[in-house]
Amino acid sequence: MSTAAIIMMVISLVIIWGGLLVSIKRLPKE
């Protein structure tokens, strides 16, 4: 794989996991 493809995959993963963590933190802690 090319370096650009790897970078794109890493960025997409960071955005996905970042969104999940933010949504989890915003949920009411019960």
ZIQUIGI-V538828 format. One record per helix or strand of 3 or more residues. SS is the DSSP state (A for helix, B for strand). FROM is the first residue (numbers start at 1). TO is the last residue. If there is no record, write none. Layout:
BEGIN
SS|FROM|TO / SS|FROM|TO
END
This chain:
BEGIN
A|3|26
END
